[in-house]
Amino acid sequence: MNSLGRIFRISIWGESHGYGVGALIDGCPAGLELSAEELQRDLDRRRSGAPGTTPRREPDRPRILSGLFNGRTTGAPILLAITNQDVDSKDYEAKRWTPRPGHADFVAEKKYGGHHDYRGSGHFSGRLTAGLVMAGAVARKLIRPVMVSARLDEVGGFPQIEEAVQDAVDRGDSIGGIVRCHAINLPAGLGEPFFDSVESLISHAVFSIPAIKGVEFGSGFRLARMKGSEANDIIVGADGTTATNHAGGVNGGITNGNELVFRAVVKPTSSIPQEQQTVDLRTGERTVLRVEGRHDACIALRMPVVVEAVTAVVLADLMRIAGVIPPVLTG
Ligand SMILES: Cc1cc2nc3c(=O)[nH]c(=O)nc-3n(C[C@H](O)[C@H](O)[C@H](O)COP(=O)(O)O)c2cc1C
């Protein structure tokens, strides 16, 4: 349903225009030093403000409501929360019955029979990723010395990020992008051969992020055009070090001790300031929609820290399962 992980397990909660958003973490070991300021650092990387991001300004001040005592985790569930401050719902009331193409309005109406909170996209909003980022900040501390980092490779097909975003904004349009993520210092042996393969678990988490439409590991789709002699990563060390990393650090579903590398596709934002065709759900008639409200022209700009967060969460769970992270931390 709405949780991820076996031992280090997270749930996220909230709505874009409701009380707030957040995450609940179960299975975090006792004894981890933690403070709200540490969550803030990652939240600040997700916040809007740069050109091409939404004009909505949320301070995103995190609160740790449970599971923390004397500055350390207790082993009890950790409830992380942020209240919504900059809410303006008027544009959504008016457009209730004309679903935005590409967005979740139509499926939400069908699945929840009209009971969903449609203001600001409700539970489907990218704002929910603030909960992921907070949980990821906790996971990140837990998995040290494993380090996860992500960056934007390109937006709209161009490596010149700012120019491409500005061009989309000037045209009253939106663009997508590709996020590249790396994890280093991983032990060999995490993951399982089939359903809980590292690729399966990471993809499961990354596809949970709204607007992600593709994931590839290592050389990914380019492997289809390579020969085996090019694609095989030659092993050059008894620790499993390879000369190349076309596999992205995973063989047989299991980490091989090399860098974990994957890329994720972020689609162009569906809410664009242009007239688009849709249907009025009350009459069944085709109609024209002009999306109002405050939106990101390029969601990809805010995505790297979110991808890092879910990756850290999956790795924390795998390391808990493998016993690399004990249930109580000492020192
Ligand atoms: C950080 C972030 C910000 C987002 N901002 C917007 C936005 O301003 N407007 C919009 O239409 N979609 C936005 N989205 C994407 C929608 O939430 C997403 O497209 C929608 O829920 C449908 O899901 P799907 O694209 O995965 O099918 C954002 C996503 C993220 C992760």
The ligand as a Gaussian input file, in Angstrom:
#p B3LYP/6-31G(d) Opt

LIG

0 1
 C        9.222000      17.777000      -6.655000
 C        8.058000      17.591000      -7.584000
 C        7.322000      18.688000      -7.992000
 C        6.239000      18.538000      -8.872000
 N        5.569000      19.671000      -9.278000
 C        4.555000      19.539000     -10.173000
 C        3.855000      20.694000     -10.623000
 O        4.141000      21.826000     -10.224000
 N        2.852000      20.517000     -11.520000
 C        2.515000      19.279000     -12.004000
 O        1.614000      19.163000     -12.829000
 N        3.158000      18.168000     -11.583000
 C        4.161000      18.264000     -10.672000
 N        4.802000      17.135000     -10.245000
 C        4.466000      15.841000     -10.848000
 C        3.116000      15.283000     -10.436000
 O        3.051000      15.113000      -9.035000
 C        2.911000      13.956000     -11.174000
 O        3.158000      14.126000     -12.535000
 C        1.484000      13.460000     -11.010000
 O        1.292000      13.081000      -9.660000
 C        1.162000      12.261000     -11.898000
 O        2.049000      11.195000     -11.640000
 P        2.941000      10.567000     -12.809000
 O        3.546000      11.701000     -13.543000
 O        3.980000       9.754000     -12.075000
 O        2.031000       9.745000     -13.652000
 C        5.870000      17.259000      -9.340000
 C        6.605000      16.146000      -8.908000
 C        7.694000      16.300000      -8.056000
 C        8.474000      15.089000      -7.632000

